[in-house]
Amino acid sequence: EIFNTICDVTLKRERIAKEMSRTCDIVFVVGGKHSSNTGKLFQIATSNGNAVWIEKPEDIERIPEVECVGVISGTSTPLYIVQNVIKKLKVLGGEEDE
């Protein structure tokens, strides 16, 4: 007998990464460089489009002029890091932070 041990949250994030990489010009994948979950998300995102793997907001120096920027994170990435990445992207993109 075979058991599927991949949790629903992980599978959902993988589906989102695939869709995001098809619809966005660039996807920032946020998570630790040793995270296999984040690595899988990055692999999915790069196979369908342009993706950048970052661990923290300070890893972002600039963003290209694009219409759509996606952000997805590994399951173990703290929410505050993702929120700070989004803030940094808004600043670099000329948008006001909410």
N, CA, C and O atoms as CSV, one atom per row, in Angstrom:
chain,resi,resn,atom,element,x,y,z
A,1,GLU,N,N,0.838,-1.171,0.000
A,1,GLU,CA,C,0.000,0.000,0.000
A,1,GLU,C,C,0.890,1.242,0.000
A,1,GLU,O,O,1.928,1.273,0.660
A,2,ILE,N,N,0.477,2.255,-0.739
A,2,ILE,CA,C,1.230,3.505,-0.852
A,2,ILE,C,C,0.426,4.627,-0.205
A,2,ILE,O,O,-0.778,4.758,-0.428
A,3,PHE,N,N,1.114,5.430,0.597
A,3,PHE,CA,C,0.471,6.557,1.254
A,3,PHE,C,C,1.039,7.861,0.711
A,3,PHE,O,O,2.254,8.017,0.597
A,4,ASN,N,N,0.154,8.795,0.377
A,4,ASN,CA,C,0.567,10.128,-0.055
A,4,ASN,C,C,0.787,10.968,1.199
A,4,ASN,O,O,-0.161,11.273,1.923
A,5,THR,N,N,2.031,11.337,1.451
A,5,THR,CA,C,2.347,12.097,2.667
A,5,THR,C,C,2.537,13.589,2.411
A,5,THR,O,O,2.929,14.327,3.314
A,6,ILE,N,N,2.265,14.033,1.199
A,6,ILE,CA,C,2.379,15.458,0.889
A,6,ILE,C,C,1.102,16.143,1.357
A,6,ILE,O,O,0.005,15.773,0.938
A,7,CYS,N,N,1.244,17.143,2.225
A,7,CYS,CA,C,0.058,17.788,2.787
A,7,CYS,C,C,-0.631,18.680,1.760
A,7,CYS,O,O,-0.026,19.126,0.785
A,8,ASP,N,N,-1.912,18.925,2.010
A,8,ASP,CA,C,-2.731,19.723,1.097
A,8,ASP,C,C,-2.181,21.129,0.896
A,8,ASP,O,O,-2.247,21.673,-0.206
A,9,VAL,N,N,-1.636,21.721,1.961
A,9,VAL,CA,C,-1.093,23.080,1.860
A,9,VAL,C,C,0.053,23.114,0.858
A,9,VAL,O,O,0.143,24.036,0.046
A,10,THR,N,N,0.921,22.125,0.909
A,10,THR,CA,C,2.059,22.060,-0.009
A,10,THR,C,C,1.583,21.902,-1.443
A,10,THR,O,O,2.074,22.590,-2.339
A,11,LEU,N,N,0.636,21.010,-1.671
A,11,LEU,CA,C,0.106,20.801,-3.023
A,11,LEU,C,C,-0.582,22.056,-3.549
A,11,LEU,O,O,-0.460,22.387,-4.729
A,12,LYS,N,N,-1.306,22.754,-2.674
A,12,LYS,CA,C,-1.981,23.989,-3.079
A,12,LYS,C,C,-0.959,25.051,-3.487
A,12,LYS,O,O,-1.144,25.732,-4.495
A,13,ARG,N,N,0.105,25.192,-2.718
A,13,ARG,CA,C,1.144,26.175,-3.053
A,13,ARG,C,C,1.816,25.825,-4.378
A,13,ARG,O,O,2.158,26.719,-5.154
A,14,GLU,N,N,2.005,24.552,-4.640
A,14,GLU,CA,C,2.607,24.142,-5.912
A,14,GLU,C,C,1.695,24.499,-7.083
A,14,GLU,O,O,2.171,24.946,-8.127
A,15,ARG,N,N,0.388,24.303,-6.915
A,15,ARG,CA,C,-0.567,24.687,-7.973
A,15,ARG,C,C,-0.551,26.201,-8.185
A,15,ARG,O,O,-0.583,26.676,-9.320
A,16,ILE,N,N,-0.503,26.949,-7.092
A,16,ILE,CA,C,-0.471,28.413,-7.183
A,16,ILE,C,C,0.815,28.873,-7.863
A,16,ILE,O,O,0.782,29.778,-8.697
A,17,ALA,N,N,1.944,28.262,-7.519
A,17,ALA,CA,C,3.225,28.623,-8.144
A,17,ALA,C,C,3.167,28.402,-9.651
A,17,ALA,O,O,3.665,29.221,-10.423
A,18,LYS,N,N,2.570,27.313,-10.059
A,18,LYS,CA,C,2.449,27.006,-11.488
A,18,LYS,C,C,1.597,28.056,-12.198
A,18,LYS,O,O,1.980,28.563,-13.252
A,19,GLU,N,N,0.453,28.375,-11.623
A,19,GLU,CA,C,-0.441,29.367,-12.216
A,19,GLU,C,C,0.195,30.761,-12.203
A,19,GLU,O,O,0.129,31.487,-13.194
A,20,MET,N,N,0.804,31.124,-11.085
A,20,MET,CA,C,1.431,32.434,-10.954
A,20,MET,C,C,2.552,32.604,-11.979
A,20,MET,O,O,2.707,33.676,-12.565
A,21,SER,N,N,3.325,31.552,-12.190
A,21,SER,CA,C,4.443,31.645,-13.131
A,21,SER,C,C,3.964,31.783,-14.569
A,21,SER,O,O,4.696,32.272,-15.430
A,22,ARG,N,N,2.756,31.359,-14.821
A,22,ARG,CA,C,2.183,31.505,-16.173
A,22,ARG,C,C,1.557,32.877,-16.389
A,22,ARG,O,O,1.526,33.376,-17.514
A,23,THR,N,N,1.059,33.488,-15.317
A,23,THR,CA,C,0.336,34.751,-15.464
A,23,THR,C,C,1.155,35.986,-15.091
A,23,THR,O,O,0.841,37.090,-15.535
A,24,CYS,N,N,2.195,35.813,-14.285
A,24,CYS,CA,C,3.019,36.950,-13.865
A,24,CYS,C,C,4.312,37.001,-14.674
A,24,CYS,O,O,4.804,35.981,-15.157
A,25,ASP,N,N,4.844,38.200,-14.808
A,25,ASP,CA,C,6.097,38.387,-15.540
A,25,ASP,C,C,7.296,37.883,-14.745
A,25,ASP,O,O,8.286,37.430,-15.319
A,26,ILE,N,N,7.198,37.964,-13.431
A,26,ILE,CA,C,8.263,37.480,-12.548
A,26,ILE,C,C,7.625,37.016,-11.238
A,26,ILE,O,O,6.653,37.602,-10.763
A,27,VAL,N,N,8.186,35.961,-10.671
A,27,VAL,CA,C,7.699,35.435,-9.395
A,27,VAL,C,C,8.862,35.408,-8.405
A,27,VAL,O,O,9.924,34.857,-8.693
A,28,PHE,N,N,8.647,36.006,-7.243
A,28,PHE,CA,C,9.618,35.932,-6.162
A,28,PHE,C,C,9.204,34.786,-5.246
A,28,PHE,O,O,8.122,34.802,-4.658
A,29,VAL,N,N,10.077,33.799,-5.135
A,29,VAL,CA,C,9.842,32.649,-4.268
A,29,VAL,C,C,10.616,32.907,-2.978
A,29,VAL,O,O,11.841,33.024,-2.992
A,30,VAL,N,N,9.892,32.993,-1.867
A,30,VAL,CA,C,10.489,33.388,-0.595
A,30,VAL,C,C,10.645,32.177,0.322
A,30,VAL,O,O,9.679,31.471,0.612
A,31,GLY,N,N,11.879,31.952,0.772
A,31,GLY,CA,C,12.109,30.855,1.704
A,31,GLY,C,C,13.577,30.509,1.806
A,31,GLY,O,O,14.398,30.977,1.017
A,32,GLY,N,N,13.896,29.693,2.776
A,32,GLY,CA,C,15.276,29.299,3.033
A,32,GLY,C,C,15.884,28.492,1.902
A,32,GLY,O,O,15.204,27.703,1.246
A,33,LYS,N,N,17.171,28.701,1.684
A,33,LYS,CA,C,17.885,28.008,0.604
A,33,LYS,C,C,18.010,26.510,0.855
A,33,LYS,O,O,18.324,25.759,-0.069
A,34,HIS,N,N,17.772,26.064,2.072
A,34,HIS,CA,C,17.863,24.638,2.390
A,34,HIS,C,C,16.484,23.988,2.493
A,34,HIS,O,O,16.371,22.818,2.859
A,35,SER,N,N,15.437,24.749,2.170
A,35,SER,CA,C,14.070,24.234,2.249
A,35,SER,C,C,13.720,23.471,0.974
A,35,SER,O,O,13.717,24.043,-0.117
A,36,SER,N,N,13.429,22.193,1.112
A,36,SER,CA,C,13.067,21.407,-0.078
A,36,SER,C,C,11.728,21.862,-0.639
A,36,SER,O,O,11.521,21.827,-1.852
A,37,ASN,N,N,10.817,22.290,0.231
A,37,ASN,CA,C,9.519,22.791,-0.208
A,37,ASN,C,C,9.678,24.051,-1.053
A,37,ASN,O,O,9.080,24.169,-2.123
A,38,THR,N,N,10.486,24.989,-0.568
A,38,THR,CA,C,10.728,26.222,-1.317
A,38,THR,C,C,11.463,25.918,-2.614
A,38,THR,O,O,11.186,26.533,-3.644
A,39,GLY,N,N,12.387,24.984,-2.572
A,39,GLY,CA,C,13.102,24.580,-3.782
A,39,GLY,C,C,12.172,24.032,-4.842
A,39,GLY,O,O,12.346,24.308,-6.029
A,40,LYS,N,N,11.187,23.259,-4.424
A,40,LYS,CA,C,10.201,22.710,-5.366
A,40,LYS,C,C,9.366,23.835,-5.975
A,40,LYS,O,O,9.090,23.822,-7.175
A,41,LEU,N,N,8.961,24.807,-5.154
A,41,LEU,CA,C,8.203,25.950,-5.669
A,41,LEU,C,C,9.029,26.721,-6.694
A,41,LEU,O,O,8.515,27.131,-7.735
A,42,PHE,N,N,10.308,26.916,-6.396
A,42,PHE,CA,C,11.198,27.623,-7.323
A,42,PHE,C,C,11.337,26.849,-8.627
A,42,PHE,O,O,11.303,27.435,-9.709
A,43,GLN,N,N,11.491,25.547,-8.525
A,43,GLN,CA,C,11.604,24.701,-9.719
A,43,GLN,C,C,10.349,24.819,-10.582
A,43,GLN,O,O,10.446,24.936,-11.804
A,44,ILE,N,N,9.191,24.790,-9.962
A,44,ILE,CA,C,7.929,24.924,-10.696
A,44,ILE,C,C,7.844,26.299,-11.349
A,44,ILE,O,O,7.499,26.413,-12.525
A,45,ALA,N,N,8.159,27.338,-10.584
A,45,ALA,CA,C,8.057,28.709,-11.100
A,45,ALA,C,C,9.020,28.953,-12.256
A,45,ALA,O,O,8.653,29.618,-13.224
A,46,THR,N,N,10.236,28.433,-12.179
A,46,THR,CA,C,11.204,28.667,-13.259
A,46,THR,C,C,10.906,27.829,-14.492
A,46,THR,O,O,11.298,28.204,-15.597
A,47,SER,N,N,10.229,26.713,-14.328
A,47,SER,CA,C,9.929,25.886,-15.500
A,47,SER,C,C,8.866,26.526,-16.381
A,47,SER,O,O,8.751,26.193,-17.560
A,48,ASN,N,N,8.094,27.437,-15.816
A,48,ASN,CA,C,7.034,28.089,-16.577
A,48,ASN,C,C,7.289,29.565,-16.843
A,48,ASN,O,O,6.552,30.190,-17.605
A,49,GLY,N,N,8.318,30.130,-16.230
A,49,GLY,CA,C,8.542,31.561,-16.402
A,49,GLY,C,C,9.772,32.034,-15.662
A,49,GLY,O,O,10.677,31.255,-15.361
A,50,ASN,N,N,9.793,33.323,-15.372
A,50,ASN,CA,C,10.920,33.972,-14.723
A,50,ASN,C,C,10.697,33.987,-13.211
A,50,ASN,O,O,9.680,34.497,-12.740
A,51,ALA,N,N,11.637,33.434,-12.451
A,51,ALA,CA,C,11.497,33.398,-10.998
A,51,ALA,C,C,12.825,33.722,-10.328
A,51,ALA,O,O,13.900,33.489,-10.881
A,52,VAL,N,N,12.717,34.270,-9.115
A,52,VAL,CA,C,13.883,34.603,-8.306
A,52,VAL,C,C,13.652,34.027,-6.912
A,52,VAL,O,O,12.599,34.240,-6.311
A,53,TRP,N,N,14.634,33.303,-6.408
A,53,TRP,CA,C,14.545,32.705,-5.066
A,53,TRP,C,C,15.234,33.632,-4.080
A,53,TRP,O,O,16.429,33.899,-4.202
A,54,ILE,N,N,14.485,34.123,-3.104
A,54,ILE,CA,C,15.042,35.018,-2.096
A,54,ILE,C,C,14.721,34.488,-0.699
A,54,ILE,O,O,13.771,33.729,-0.507
A,55,GLU,N,N,15.534,34.906,0.267
A,55,GLU,CA,C,15.294,34.520,1.658
A,55,GLU,C,C,14.723,35.666,2.487
A,55,GLU,O,O,14.046,35.446,3.491
A,56,LYS,N,N,15.011,36.897,2.048
A,56,LYS,CA,C,14.595,38.061,2.834
A,56,LYS,C,C,14.473,39.273,1.909
A,56,LYS,O,O,14.997,39.257,0.795
A,57,PRO,N,N,13.780,40.329,2.366
A,57,PRO,CA,C,13.585,41.516,1.529
A,57,PRO,C,C,14.893,42.136,1.040
A,57,PRO,O,O,14.956,42.669,-0.067
A,58,GLU,N,N,15.930,42.065,1.862
A,58,GLU,CA,C,17.214,42.666,1.503
A,58,GLU,C,C,17.855,41.997,0.289
A,58,GLU,O,O,18.783,42.551,-0.302
A,59,ASP,N,N,17.377,40.827,-0.084
A,59,ASP,CA,C,17.894,40.141,-1.276
A,59,ASP,C,C,17.414,40.790,-2.572
A,59,ASP,O,O,17.941,40.503,-3.647
A,60,ILE,N,N,16.419,41.660,-2.470
A,60,ILE,CA,C,15.861,42.317,-3.656
A,60,ILE,C,C,16.541,43.665,-3.832
A,60,ILE,O,O,16.411,44.548,-2.985
A,61,GLU,N,N,17.263,43.820,-4.928
A,61,GLU,CA,C,17.924,45.095,-5.206
A,61,GLU,C,C,17.072,45.961,-6.122
A,61,GLU,O,O,17.010,47.181,-5.967
A,62,ARG,N,N,16.431,45.324,-7.062
A,62,ARG,CA,C,15.560,46.046,-7.997
A,62,ARG,C,C,14.611,45.047,-8.626
A,62,ARG,O,O,14.811,43.835,-8.542
A,63,ILE,N,N,13.572,45.575,-9.259
A,63,ILE,CA,C,12.689,44.707,-10.030
A,63,ILE,C,C,12.593,45.266,-11.442
A,63,ILE,O,O,12.602,46.482,-11.636
A,64,PRO,N,N,12.502,44.393,-12.412
A,64,PRO,CA,C,12.379,44.881,-13.784
A,64,PRO,C,C,11.019,45.545,-13.990
A,64,PRO,O,O,10.080,45.317,-13.226
A,65,GLU,N,N,10.932,46.358,-15.022
A,65,GLU,CA,C,9.652,46.981,-15.340
A,65,GLU,C,C,8.745,45.921,-15.934
A,65,GLU,O,O,8.939,45.481,-17.067
A,66,VAL,N,N,7.762,45.520,-15.163
A,66,VAL,CA,C,6.838,44.468,-15.563
A,66,VAL,C,C,5.426,44.848,-15.151
A,66,VAL,O,O,5.222,45.763,-14.353
A,67,GLU,N,N,4.469,44.142,-15.699
A,67,GLU,CA,C,3.066,44.378,-15.363
A,67,GLU,C,C,2.642,43.628,-14.103
A,67,GLU,O,O,1.872,44.143,-13.292
A,68,CYS,N,N,3.155,42.401,-13.948
A,68,CYS,CA,C,2.691,41.546,-12.854
A,68,CYS,C,C,3.867,40.920,-12.115
A,68,CYS,O,O,4.742,40.302,-12.722
A,69,VAL,N,N,3.873,41.088,-10.793
A,69,VAL,CA,C,4.883,40.474,-9.929
A,69,VAL,C,C,4.153,39.538,-8.970
A,69,VAL,O,O,3.205,39.941,-8.297
A,70,GLY,N,N,4.600,38.294,-8.915
A,70,GLY,CA,C,4.008,37.325,-8.000
A,70,GLY,C,C,4.937,37.052,-6.830
A,70,GLY,O,O,6.158,37.135,-6.961
A,71,VAL,N,N,4.351,36.726,-5.689
A,71,VAL,CA,C,5.124,36.355,-4.502
A,71,VAL,C,C,4.507,35.089,-3.921
A,71,VAL,O,O,3.303,35.029,-3.667
A,72,ILE,N,N,5.340,34.090,-3.716
A,72,ILE,CA,C,4.895,32.854,-3.068
A,72,ILE,C,C,5.990,32.416,-2.112
A,72,ILE,O,O,7.171,32.679,-2.339
A,73,SER,N,N,5.586,31.744,-1.042
A,73,SER,CA,C,6.578,31.347,-0.040
A,73,SER,C,C,6.446,29.878,0.319
A,73,SER,O,O,5.392,29.261,0.163
A,74,GLY,N,N,7.556,29.341,0.805
A,74,GLY,CA,C,7.545,27.993,1.344
A,74,GLY,C,C,6.701,27.948,2.608
A,74,GLY,O,O,6.482,28.975,3.251
A,75,THR,N,N,6.233,26.774,2.961
A,75,THR,CA,C,5.322,26.650,4.101
A,75,THR,C,C,5.953,27.052,5.431
A,75,THR,O,O,5.238,27.458,6.348
A,76,SER,N,N,7.257,26.950,5.554
A,76,SER,CA,C,7.908,27.296,6.824
A,76,SER,C,C,8.375,28.750,6.887
A,76,SER,O,O,8.941,29.172,7.895
A,77,THR,N,N,8.146,29.513,5.830
A,77,THR,CA,C,8.565,30.916,5.819
A,77,THR,C,C,7.617,31.738,6.688
A,77,THR,O,O,6.406,31.712,6.464
A,78,PRO,N,N,8.139,32.466,7.674
A,78,PRO,CA,C,7.275,33.281,8.533
A,78,PRO,C,C,6.524,34.354,7.737
A,78,PRO,O,O,7.062,34.942,6.799
A,79,LEU,N,N,5.281,34.590,8.128
A,79,LEU,CA,C,4.430,35.557,7.442
A,79,LEU,C,C,5.051,36.948,7.422
A,79,LEU,O,O,4.941,37.652,6.418
A,80,TYR,N,N,5.700,37.358,8.505
A,80,TYR,CA,C,6.268,38.707,8.547
A,80,TYR,C,C,7.339,38.901,7.473
A,80,TYR,O,O,7.497,40.008,6.958
A,81,ILE,N,N,8.067,37.853,7.133
A,81,ILE,CA,C,9.072,37.967,6.069
A,81,ILE,C,C,8.382,38.190,4.731
A,81,ILE,O,O,8.811,39.032,3.942
A,82,VAL,N,N,7.325,37.446,4.472
A,82,VAL,CA,C,6.572,37.609,3.222
A,82,VAL,C,C,5.987,39.017,3.149
A,82,VAL,O,O,6.053,39.658,2.100
A,83,GLN,N,N,5.422,39.498,4.237
A,83,GLN,CA,C,4.855,40.849,4.269
A,83,GLN,C,C,5.926,41.903,4.013
A,83,GLN,O,O,5.673,42.881,3.309
A,84,ASN,N,N,7.108,41.717,4.571
A,84,ASN,CA,C,8.201,42.667,4.344
A,84,ASN,C,C,8.717,42.610,2.911
A,84,ASN,O,O,9.133,43.632,2.366
A,85,VAL,N,N,8.697,41.445,2.301
A,85,VAL,CA,C,9.065,41.322,0.885
A,85,VAL,C,C,8.076,42.108,0.033
A,85,VAL,O,O,8.478,42.836,-0.875
A,86,ILE,N,N,6.796,41.966,0.319
A,86,ILE,CA,C,5.772,42.690,-0.444
A,86,ILE,C,C,5.941,44.199,-0.273
A,86,ILE,O,O,5.817,44.948,-1.241
A,87,LYS,N,N,6.224,44.651,0.949
A,87,LYS,CA,C,6.465,46.081,1.186
A,87,LYS,C,C,7.637,46.582,0.352
A,87,LYS,O,O,7.560,47.644,-0.265
A,88,LYS,N,N,8.718,45.815,0.336
A,88,LYS,CA,C,9.909,46.203,-0.428
A,88,LYS,C,C,9.587,46.273,-1.916
A,88,LYS,O,O,10.019,47.204,-2.596
A,89,LEU,N,N,8.842,45.313,-2.426
A,89,LEU,CA,C,8.477,45.319,-3.844
A,89,LEU,C,C,7.619,46.533,-4.186
A,89,LEU,O,O,7.778,47.132,-5.249
A,90,LYS,N,N,6.720,46.888,-3.292
A,90,LYS,CA,C,5.877,48.065,-3.529
A,90,LYS,C,C,6.714,49.336,-3.573
A,90,LYS,O,O,6.483,50.203,-4.416
A,91,VAL,N,N,7.673,49.450,-2.679
A,91,VAL,CA,C,8.558,50.620,-2.667
A,91,VAL,C,C,9.364,50.677,-3.962
A,91,VAL,O,O,9.455,51.732,-4.590
A,92,LEU,N,N,9.941,49.562,-4.358
A,92,LEU,CA,C,10.749,49.527,-5.581
A,92,LEU,C,C,9.912,49.741,-6.833
A,92,LEU,O,O,10.403,50.254,-7.839
A,93,GLY,N,N,8.651,49.348,-6.766
A,93,GLY,CA,C,7.770,49.492,-7.921
A,93,GLY,C,C,7.057,50.825,-7.969
A,93,GLY,O,O,6.279,51.088,-8.886
A,94,GLY,N,N,7.321,51.673,-6.977
A,94,GLY,CA,C,6.723,52.998,-6.977
A,94,GLY,C,C,5.328,53.045,-6.398
A,94,GLY,O,O,4.679,54.091,-6.446
A,95,GLU,N,N,4.846,51.937,-5.848
A,95,GLU,CA,C,3.521,51.933,-5.248
A,95,GLU,C,C,3.630,52.294,-3.780
A,95,GLU,O,O,4.639,52.025,-3.128
A,96,GLU,N,N,2.584,52.902,-3.279
A,96,GLU,CA,C,2.558,53.221,-1.860
A,96,GLU,C,C,2.278,51.963,-1.074
A,96,GLU,O,O,1.533,51.090,-1.521
A,97,ASP,N,N,2.873,51.873,0.092
A,97,ASP,CA,C,2.603,50.750,0.975
A,97,ASP,C,C,1.262,50.968,1.652
A,97,ASP,O,O,0.945,52.080,2.073
A,98,GLU,N,N,0.476,49.906,1.755
A,98,GLU,CA,C,-0.859,50.018,2.362
A,98,GLU,C,C,-0.791,50.088,3.858
A,98,GLU,O,O,-1.824,50.184,4.519
